[in-house]
Amino acid sequence: MTAQDKIKDAVTANEVVLFMKGTKSMPQCGFSSRVAGVLNFMGVDYADVNVLADDEIRQGIKDYSDWPTIPQLYVKGEFVGGCDIITEMTLSGELDTLFAENGVAFDKDAAEKIREANG
């Protein structure tokens, strides 16, 4: 199975997937930590893929999405963005809308708390 096949499987088999450096319980970089922290705080059930564990996946995800940086968030098979985009979407409420439109469970109160703390 190629790296592209593994990536496609992860993206299609899970409602929400975060390709990150480290794991959701132990992020290995600040950007991955920020996105995982948002998802964890909002109670989103997501799969995490540690790109540091596999160099082919680490490069392969950049090719798959045509996006140069990690982390990368996918919802229902669609690439959403990296750290800056997810941060902006969280603060604007767009991430709530995206999750709601795709039937992804999340804690609306937690999302509001993030906005209040960063407003």
C-alpha positions in Angstrom: 0.0 0.0 0.0 1.5 3.4 -1.0 1.5 6.5 1.1 -1.2 8.0 -1.1 -3.4 4.9 -0.5 -2.9 5.1 3.3 -3.7 8.8 3.2 -6.8 8.3 1.1 -7.9 5.5 3.4 -7.5 7.7 6.5 -9.3 10.7 4.9 -12.2 8.6 3.7 -12.6 6.2 6.7 -12.9 8.9 9.3 -15.3 11.9 9.6 -12.5 14.1 10.9 -8.8 13.5 10.5 -5.8 15.6 11.6 -2.5 15.0 10.0 -0.1 16.3 12.6 3.3 16.2 14.2 2.8 13.9 17.2 -0.5 12.7 18.5 -3.6 14.4 19.8 -2.5 13.4 23.4 1.1 14.4 22.8 1.6 17.0 20.0 5.2 17.5 18.9 4.9 21.1 17.5 3.1 24.3 18.5 1.0 24.4 15.3 -0.2 20.8 15.7 -0.8 21.5 19.4 -3.0 24.5 18.7 -5.3 22.6 16.2 -5.4 19.4 18.4 -6.2 21.6 21.4 -9.1 23.3 19.6 -10.5 19.9 18.5 -9.9 18.3 21.9 -11.5 21.3 23.8 -14.5 21.3 21.4 -15.0 17.5 22.1 -14.6 16.6 18.4 -14.0 12.8 17.8 -11.2 12.7 15.3 -8.4 10.5 14.1 -4.9 11.7 14.4 -2.1 10.7 12.0 1.4 11.3 13.3 3.5 12.3 10.2 6.7 12.0 12.3 6.2 8.3 12.4 6.4 7.9 8.6 8.4 10.1 6.2 6.4 8.9 3.2 3.2 10.1 4.9 4.9 13.3 6.0 5.7 14.2 2.4 2.7 12.4 0.9 0.1 14.5 2.7 1.7 17.6 1.4 1.4 16.2 -2.2 -2.1 14.9 -1.5 -3.5 18.2 -0.5 -1.1 20.4 -2.5 -0.6 22.3 0.8 3.0 22.8 2.1 2.5 22.7 5.8 1.4 20.4 8.7 -1.0 20.1 10.5 -3.7 19.5 8.0 -7.4 19.0 8.9 -9.9 17.0 6.8 -13.6 16.9 7.4 -15.7 14.3 5.5 -12.9 13.7 3.1 -12.3 17.4 2.3 -9.2 19.3 3.1 -10.1 22.2 5.4 -6.7 23.9 6.1 -3.8 24.2 8.4 -3.2 25.9 11.7 -3.8 29.5 10.7 -7.0 28.7 8.7 -8.4 26.5 11.5 -7.6 29.3 14.1 -9.4 31.9 11.9 -12.4 29.5 11.3 -12.6 28.8 15.0 -12.7 32.5 16.0 -15.1 33.4 13.3 -17.5 30.6 14.0 -17.0 29.1 10.5 -15.6 25.8 12.0 -18.8 25.4 14.0 -20.8 25.8 10.8 -18.6 23.4 8.9 -19.0 20.7 11.7 -22.8 21.3 11.9 -23.3 21.1 8.2 -21.4 17.8 8.1 -23.0 16.2 11.1 -19.8 16.3 13.2 -20.6 16.4 16.9 -18.9 19.2 18.9 -19.5 21.2 22.0 -21.0 24.6 21.0 -20.4 26.0 24.5 -16.7 25.1 24.3 -16.4 26.8 20.9 -18.0 29.9 22.4 -15.5 29.9 25.3 -12.6 29.8 22.8 -14.1 32.9 21.1 -14.7 34.7 24.4 -11.2 34.0 25.5 -9.7 35.3 22.3 -12.2 38.1 21.5 
